[in-house]
Amino acid sequence: MRFILSAIPWLSLGLLLLLGGCASYSNSFTPIALEIAQQNPAGALKLLDKEKTPERNRLLLLMNRGLLLRMQGRFVASNQVFSAAKQLAEKLDALSLREQTAALAINDAMRSYAGTPYERVMLNLYSALNYLDLGQLDDARVEALQIDLLLAQLGDDEVGPLFDNDPLARYLAGLIYESTGEISDAMISYRRAYQAYLEHQNRYALAVPRQLQRDLLRVSDAVGLTEENQQYRADFALDHWQSAARKKEQGELIFIFNNGLAPIKVEQSLTVPVPPRGQLVRVALPAYVKRPGGFSAARLEIADQVFETEIFENIEDLAIAELERNQPAMLARAIARNILKYRVTKEAGKKDDFAGFLVNLTGIFTERADTRSWMSLPANIQLARVTLPPGTYDLKVDLLDTSGQPVKTLDYPKVLLTAGHKTYLSCTEVAPDSLQRKN
């Protein structure tokens, strides 16, 4: 009984915190999202830095800050922040007993945010892309190895196949190994990427990219995997693909399209009276809401040829799948909290009806869903690989709406392609209609 009564200060503290800032984390990010949509990551970063971020949200601050720096082309500064974020995420893997107690008595948002599996993979993935943009292949290769280690760790933690075999992370590792001439390792990564796409598409819409199919054909041929190559030919039925020998003579553009913004995490709750005394019990759980509309793809025009990006990572559907995996555990914690709050209310009501009412009201107000997530991530990441003779080219990119019509054009003049070298270009675009709230 002493433990139950000792929870009252936690409940009172939670109510004060709630009254001090009722807006959910997702709502607080709206002004930053608007700046990103207006192609002003510098302005978004200023807004982010002005916020008073509690220590329990420090990882989110670092993740958003690192990605906003990357959007500005500040790749070195971005990786410095991502490095700090990765170190902090490792420390937060095991929550302290004190934080667990606070979360049990108040809500999950009182715990330090340690990041979801896919968010931790994205830290390494964007770090690798920063190094590729900087032309630092050796450092990018280190990130590829760290991705392998992280995915292996997630497999040991039994988080499930959707989270220990990320498709884009595997594919990016293949790109890096190809660039360093480690063709056998590239083949292993592309094969793992293919398996990851097959696993993920069983849970949500994510097709195996045609580009990956061409890569599997090219690389399996290059390393002499004749039977595997023949199987891919039968499975994919591609009309053409370029040999590895021919590709070495060409320059290559890797265009990465960060499309839109990740879904919004909102609260869903239910409050019911419990007989015989009519105490109120409230259960609040998070749910994702996809942003409406947006772009469907990017169409590249270069050297009188046309290419279209494909989705290589569907972050919004992956986030929803991750949340669904965690729902049973979140519900169990919510039930445990309500049992505790019910007992605290009952004990307080024995001494004074008003005290019991106040404690019950406090418990209701403090039962809030954790709506935190890495919200500057795109809704999906798309990619196109363009192989052309060495030279300087003007690139035109049309962003297509959901009906396939161009609604915005980007121009990249004088893109230099060098024989046997990969040139990386990235863009982040948010369609204005995708920022409209849609429940």
C-alpha positions as CSV (number, residue, x, y, z in Angstrom):
1,M,0.0,0.0,0.0
2,R,2.9,2.3,0.7
3,F,4.0,1.9,-2.9
4,I,0.6,2.8,-4.2
5,L,0.4,6.0,-2.1
6,S,3.9,6.9,-3.2
7,A,2.7,7.1,-6.8
8,I,0.5,10.1,-6.0
9,P,3.5,12.6,-6.4
10,W,4.2,11.0,-9.8
11,L,0.6,11.5,-10.9
12,S,0.6,15.1,-9.7
13,L,3.9,15.8,-11.5
14,G,2.5,14.3,-14.6
15,L,-0.6,16.6,-14.5
16,L,1.6,19.6,-14.1
17,L,3.7,18.6,-17.1
18,L,0.6,18.0,-19.1
19,L,-0.9,21.3,-18.3
20,G,2.4,23.0,-19.1
21,G,2.4,21.6,-22.7
22,C,-0.7,19.9,-23.9
23,A,0.3,19.9,-27.6
24,S,1.5,16.5,-28.8
25,Y,5.0,16.1,-30.3
26,S,3.5,15.7,-33.8
27,N,1.6,19.0,-33.5
28,S,4.8,20.8,-32.3
29,F,6.6,19.7,-35.5
30,T,4.1,21.4,-37.8
31,P,6.0,24.7,-38.2
32,I,9.2,22.8,-39.0
33,A,7.4,20.7,-41.6
34,L,6.1,23.8,-43.3
35,E,9.6,25.2,-43.6
36,I,10.8,21.9,-45.1
37,A,7.9,22.0,-47.6
38,Q,9.0,25.5,-48.6
39,Q,12.5,24.3,-49.3
40,N,13.9,26.2,-46.3
41,P,15.8,23.6,-44.2
42,A,17.8,26.4,-42.7
43,G,14.7,28.0,-41.4
44,A,13.4,24.6,-40.2
45,L,16.7,24.2,-38.3
46,K,16.4,27.6,-36.6
47,L,12.9,26.7,-35.4
48,L,14.2,23.3,-34.2
49,D,17.0,24.9,-32.2
50,K,14.7,27.5,-30.6
51,E,12.5,24.7,-29.1
52,K,13.1,23.8,-25.5
53,T,13.8,20.1,-25.9
54,P,13.5,18.0,-22.7
55,E,16.4,15.6,-22.2
56,R,14.2,12.6,-22.8
57,N,13.7,13.9,-26.4
58,R,17.4,14.6,-27.1
59,L,17.7,11.7,-29.6
60,L,14.8,13.1,-31.6
61,L,16.5,16.5,-31.6
62,L,19.7,15.0,-32.9
63,M,18.0,12.9,-35.6
64,N,16.0,15.9,-36.9
65,R,19.0,18.2,-36.7
66,G,21.2,15.8,-38.6
67,L,18.7,15.4,-41.4
68,L,18.1,19.1,-41.7
69,L,21.8,19.7,-42.0
70,R,22.0,17.1,-44.8
71,M,19.1,18.8,-46.6
72,Q,21.4,21.9,-46.6
73,G,24.3,20.0,-48.1
74,R,26.2,20.3,-44.8
75,F,27.3,16.7,-44.9
76,V,30.2,16.9,-42.5
77,A,28.2,18.7,-39.8
78,S,25.3,16.3,-40.5
79,N,27.5,13.3,-39.8
80,Q,28.8,14.8,-36.6
81,V,25.3,15.1,-35.3
82,F,24.3,11.6,-36.6
83,S,27.4,10.2,-34.8
84,A,26.2,11.7,-31.5
85,A,22.7,10.3,-32.2
86,K,24.0,6.8,-32.7
87,Q,26.0,6.9,-29.5
88,L,23.0,8.1,-27.5
89,A,20.7,5.5,-29.1
90,E,23.1,2.8,-27.9
91,K,23.1,4.2,-24.3
92,L,19.3,4.3,-24.3
93,D,18.8,0.7,-25.4
94,A,18.1,-0.2,-21.7
95,L,15.9,2.2,-20.0
96,S,16.7,3.1,-16.4
97,L,14.5,1.8,-13.6
98,R,13.6,5.3,-12.7
99,E,12.3,6.0,-16.2
100,Q,10.3,2.8,-16.3
101,T,8.6,3.7,-13.0
102,A,7.7,7.1,-14.3
103,A,6.3,5.6,-17.5
104,L,4.2,3.1,-15.5
105,A,2.8,5.8,-13.2
106,I,2.3,8.5,-15.9
107,N,2.6,7.6,-19.6
108,D,5.1,6.2,-22.1
109,A,6.1,9.7,-23.2
110,M,7.9,10.2,-19.9
111,R,10.6,7.7,-21.0
112,S,13.7,8.8,-23.0
113,Y,13.1,8.2,-26.7
114,A,15.5,5.5,-27.8
115,G,14.4,5.3,-31.4
116,T,12.6,2.5,-33.3
117,P,14.6,-0.2,-35.2
118,Y,14.0,1.4,-38.6
119,E,15.0,4.9,-37.3
120,R,18.3,3.5,-36.0
121,V,18.9,1.9,-39.4
122,M,18.1,5.3,-41.1
123,L,20.9,6.9,-39.0
124,N,23.5,4.7,-40.5
125,L,21.9,4.9,-44.0
126,Y,22.0,8.7,-44.1
127,S,25.5,8.8,-42.6
128,A,26.6,6.5,-45.5
129,L,24.9,8.8,-48.0
130,N,26.7,11.8,-46.5
131,Y,30.0,10.1,-47.0
132,L,29.2,9.2,-50.5
133,D,28.2,12.8,-51.2
134,L,31.6,13.8,-49.8
135,G,33.4,11.2,-52.0
136,Q,34.7,9.4,-48.9
137,L,34.2,5.8,-50.0
138,D,36.2,4.2,-47.1
139,D,34.0,5.9,-44.5
140,A,30.9,5.0,-46.4
141,R,32.2,1.4,-46.4
142,V,32.5,1.5,-42.6
143,E,28.9,2.6,-42.4
144,A,27.9,-0.3,-44.6
145,L,29.6,-2.7,-42.2
146,Q,27.9,-0.9,-39.2
147,I,24.6,-1.5,-41.0
148,D,25.3,-5.2,-41.2
149,L,26.2,-5.3,-37.5
150,L,23.1,-3.3,-36.5
151,L,20.8,-5.5,-38.6
152,A,22.4,-8.6,-37.1
153,Q,21.9,-7.2,-33.6
154,L,18.2,-6.5,-34.4
155,G,18.0,-10.1,-35.5
156,D,19.4,-11.3,-32.2
157,D,16.8,-9.1,-30.4
158,E,14.1,-11.0,-32.4
159,V,12.4,-7.8,-33.6
160,G,11.1,-9.6,-36.6
161,P,12.1,-9.9,-40.3
162,L,10.8,-6.4,-41.2
163,F,13.3,-4.8,-39.0
164,D,16.4,-7.0,-39.2
165,N,16.6,-7.0,-43.0
166,D,16.0,-3.4,-44.2
167,P,15.8,-3.4,-48.0
168,L,17.3,0.0,-48.8
169,A,20.1,-0.4,-46.3
170,R,21.0,-3.7,-47.9
171,Y,20.8,-2.2,-51.3
172,L,23.0,0.8,-50.4
173,A,25.6,-1.5,-49.0
174,G,25.7,-3.2,-52.4
175,L,26.2,0.1,-54.1
176,I,29.1,0.9,-51.8
177,Y,30.8,-2.5,-52.2
178,E,30.4,-2.1,-56.0
179,S,32.1,1.3,-55.8
180,T,35.0,-0.2,-53.8
181,G,35.4,-3.0,-56.3
182,E,34.2,-5.7,-53.8
183,I,32.0,-7.3,-56.3
184,S,31.3,-10.5,-54.3
185,D,30.3,-8.5,-51.2
186,A,28.1,-6.4,-53.5
187,M,26.4,-9.6,-54.7
188,I,25.7,-10.7,-51.2
189,S,24.2,-7.3,-50.3
190,Y,22.0,-7.3,-53.4
191,R,20.8,-10.8,-52.7
192,R,19.9,-9.8,-49.1
193,A,18.1,-6.7,-50.5
194,Y,16.1,-8.9,-52.8
195,Q,15.1,-11.2,-49.9
196,A,14.2,-8.1,-47.8
197,Y,11.9,-6.8,-50.5
198,L,10.2,-10.2,-50.6
199,E,9.7,-10.2,-46.8
200,H,8.5,-6.7,-46.6
201,Q,6.0,-6.9,-49.5
202,N,4.2,-9.6,-47.5
203,R,3.2,-6.9,-45.0
204,Y,2.6,-3.8,-47.2
205,A,2.9,-2.5,-50.7
206,L,6.6,-2.6,-51.7
207,A,7.6,-4.1,-55.0
208,V,11.0,-5.4,-55.8
209,P,12.6,-2.5,-57.8
210,R,13.4,-3.2,-61.4
211,Q,16.7,-1.6,-60.9
212,L,17.6,-4.2,-58.3
213,Q,16.6,-6.9,-60.7
214,R,19.0,-5.5,-63.3
215,D,21.8,-5.3,-60.6
216,L,21.3,-8.9,-59.6
217,L,21.6,-10.0,-63.2
218,R,24.7,-7.9,-63.9
219,V,26.5,-8.8,-60.7
220,S,25.6,-12.5,-60.6
221,D,27.0,-12.7,-64.2
222,A,30.1,-10.8,-63.2
223,V,31.0,-13.2,-60.3
224,G,30.2,-16.3,-62.4
225,L,27.0,-17.5,-60.6
226,T,25.6,-19.0,-63.8
227,E,22.7,-21.0,-62.3
228,E,21.6,-18.1,-60.1
229,N,21.8,-15.7,-63.1
230,Q,19.7,-18.1,-65.2
231,Q,17.1,-18.2,-62.4
232,Y,17.0,-14.4,-62.2
233,R,16.5,-14.3,-66.0
234,A,13.5,-16.6,-65.7
235,D,12.0,-14.8,-62.6
236,F,12.5,-11.2,-63.8
237,A,11.9,-11.4,-67.6
238,L,13.8,-8.2,-68.3
239,D,14.3,-7.2,-71.9
240,H,17.8,-5.8,-71.3
241,W,20.5,-5.3,-68.7
242,Q,24.0,-4.0,-68.9
243,S,27.1,-6.2,-68.3
244,A,29.6,-5.2,-65.6
245,A,32.4,-4.9,-68.2
246,R,30.3,-2.4,-70.2
247,K,29.3,-0.5,-67.0
248,K,33.0,0.2,-66.1
249,E,33.4,2.3,-69.2
250,Q,30.5,4.5,-68.3
251,G,29.7,7.2,-65.8
252,E,26.8,6.7,-63.5
253,L,24.3,9.0,-61.8
254,I,22.6,7.8,-58.6
255,F,19.6,10.1,-58.1
256,I,17.9,9.8,-54.6
257,F,14.5,11.3,-54.2
258,N,13.4,11.9,-50.6
259,N,9.6,12.1,-51.2
260,G,7.3,13.9,-48.7
261,L,7.4,13.5,-45.0
262,A,6.9,10.6,-42.6
263,P,3.3,9.9,-41.3
264,I,1.9,11.8,-38.3
265,K,1.6,9.9,-35.0
266,V,-1.6,10.8,-33.2
267,E,-3.4,9.7,-30.1
268,Q,-6.4,7.5,-30.0
269,S,-8.1,7.1,-26.6
270,L,-11.1,5.7,-24.8
271,T,-12.4,6.8,-21.4
272,V,-15.0,4.6,-19.6
273,P,-16.4,4.5,-16.0
274,V,-15.6,1.5,-13.9
275,P,-18.4,0.3,-11.4
276,P,-19.3,0.3,-8.6
277,R,-17.9,3.7,-7.7
278,G,-17.8,5.1,-11.3
279,Q,-14.1,5.7,-11.4
280,L,-13.0,6.8,-14.9
281,V,-10.4,4.8,-16.7
282,R,-8.6,6.0,-19.8
283,V,-6.5,4.1,-22.3
284,A,-4.5,6.1,-24.9
285,L,-2.5,4.6,-27.6
286,P,-0.6,6.1,-30.6
287,A,-1.6,5.5,-34.2
288,Y,-0.1,6.7,-37.5
289,V,-2.0,8.9,-40.0
290,K,-0.5,9.0,-43.5
291,R,-0.2,12.4,-45.1
292,P,-2.5,12.8,-48.1
293,G,-1.6,13.4,-51.7
294,G,2.1,14.1,-52.4
295,F,4.3,13.1,-55.3
296,S,4.3,9.7,-56.9
297,A,7.7,9.7,-58.5
298,A,10.4,11.8,-60.2
299,R,11.0,11.6,-63.9
300,L,14.6,12.3,-65.1
301,E,15.4,13.7,-68.5
302,I,19.1,13.6,-69.4
303,A,20.9,13.2,-72.8
304,D,17.6,12.7,-74.6
305,Q,16.7,9.7,-72.3
306,V,14.0,9.4,-69.8
307,F,14.2,7.5,-66.5
308,E,11.8,7.3,-63.5
309,T,12.6,6.7,-59.9
310,E,11.3,3.7,-58.0
311,I,10.4,3.4,-54.3
312,F,13.3,1.7,-52.5
313,E,12.1,2.3,-49.0
314,N,8.5,2.9,-47.9
315,I,9.0,4.6,-44.6
316,E,5.4,5.4,-43.9
317,D,4.2,1.8,-44.2
318,L,7.3,0.5,-42.4
319,A,6.5,2.9,-39.5
320,I,3.0,1.6,-39.3
321,A,4.1,-2.0,-39.3
322,E,6.6,-1.2,-36.5
323,L,3.9,0.4,-34.4
324,E,1.6,-2.5,-34.9
325,R,4.4,-4.8,-33.6
326,N,4.6,-2.7,-30.5
327,Q,0.9,-2.4,-29.8
328,P,0.5,-5.4,-27.5
329,A,3.4,-4.2,-25.3
330,M,2.0,-0.6,-25.2
331,L,-1.5,-1.9,-24.3
332,A,0.0,-4.0,-21.5
333,R,1.7,-1.0,-20.0
334,A,-1.5,1.1,-20.3
335,I,-3.5,-1.6,-18.5
336,A,-0.8,-1.8,-15.8
337,R,-0.9,2.0,-15.3
338,N,-4.7,2.0,-15.1
339,I,-4.6,-0.8,-12.4
340,L,-2.1,1.3,-10.5
341,K,-4.1,4.5,-10.9
342,Y,-7.4,2.7,-9.9
343,R,-5.8,1.5,-6.7
344,V,-4.3,4.9,-5.9
345,T,-7.7,6.5,-6.5
346,K,-9.5,3.9,-4.4
347,E,-7.1,4.4,-1.5
348,A,-7.3,8.2,-1.7
349,G,-11.1,8.0,-1.8
350,K,-11.2,6.1,1.5
351,K,-9.9,9.1,3.3
352,D,-11.6,11.8,1.3
353,D,-14.1,11.8,-1.6
354,F,-12.7,14.9,-3.1
355,A,-9.1,13.6,-2.8
356,G,-10.3,10.5,-4.6
357,F,-11.9,12.6,-7.3
358,L,-8.8,14.7,-7.7
359,V,-6.5,11.7,-8.0
360,N,-8.8,10.0,-10.5
361,L,-8.9,13.2,-12.6
362,T,-5.1,13.5,-12.5
363,G,-4.8,9.9,-13.7
364,I,-7.2,10.6,-16.6
365,F,-5.3,13.7,-17.7
366,T,-1.9,12.1,-17.4
367,E,-2.8,9.1,-19.5
368,R,-1.5,10.2,-22.9
369,A,-0.1,8.3,-25.9
370,D,3.5,8.7,-26.9
371,T,3.3,10.5,-30.3
372,R,7.1,10.9,-30.8
373,S,8.8,9.8,-34.0
374,W,11.5,11.0,-36.4
375,M,9.2,13.3,-38.3
376,S,11.7,14.9,-40.8
377,L,12.1,11.5,-42.5
378,P,10.5,11.3,-45.9
379,A,7.4,9.2,-46.6
380,N,9.4,7.2,-49.0
381,I,12.9,7.1,-50.5
382,Q,13.1,6.7,-54.3
383,L,16.1,6.0,-56.5
384,A,17.1,5.9,-60.1
385,R,20.5,4.7,-61.6
386,V,21.5,6.3,-64.9
387,T,24.4,5.0,-66.9
388,L,25.9,7.3,-69.6
389,P,29.2,7.9,-71.4
390,P,31.5,10.1,-69.4
391,G,30.8,13.8,-69.8
392,T,28.8,16.8,-68.5
393,Y,25.1,16.8,-68.8
394,D,22.1,19.0,-68.0
395,L,19.5,17.1,-65.9
396,K,15.8,17.9,-65.8
397,V,13.7,16.4,-63.1
398,D,9.9,16.5,-63.2
399,L,8.0,15.6,-60.0
400,L,4.8,13.7,-60.8
401,D,1.5,13.8,-59.0
402,T,-0.5,10.7,-58.1
403,S,-2.0,10.7,-61.7
404,G,1.5,10.8,-63.2
405,Q,1.3,14.4,-64.4
406,P,4.3,16.7,-63.8
407,V,3.6,19.4,-61.2
408,K,7.1,20.7,-60.4
409,T,10.4,20.8,-62.3
410,L,13.9,20.8,-60.9
411,D,17.0,21.6,-63.0
412,Y,20.5,20.4,-62.3
413,P,22.9,21.9,-64.9
414,K,26.4,20.6,-65.7
415,V,26.3,17.2,-63.9
416,L,29.7,15.6,-64.4
417,L,29.8,11.8,-65.0
418,T,33.2,10.1,-64.9
419,A,34.1,6.7,-66.2
420,G,33.8,4.0,-63.6
421,H,32.6,6.5,-61.0
422,K,29.2,7.0,-59.3
423,T,27.9,10.6,-58.9
424,Y,25.3,11.0,-56.2
425,L,22.5,13.6,-56.3
426,S,19.8,13.9,-53.6
427,C,16.7,16.0,-53.3
428,T,14.0,16.4,-50.7
429,E,10.6,17.6,-51.9
430,V,7.3,17.9,-50.0
431,A,4.1,18.4,-51.9
432,P,2.0,21.2,-50.3
433,D,-1.2,19.1,-50.3
434,S,0.6,16.5,-48.2
435,L,0.7,18.8,-45.2
436,Q,-3.0,19.0,-44.9
437,R,-4.3,17.1,-41.8
438,K,-6.4,14.1,-42.8
439,N,-7.8,11.9,-40.1
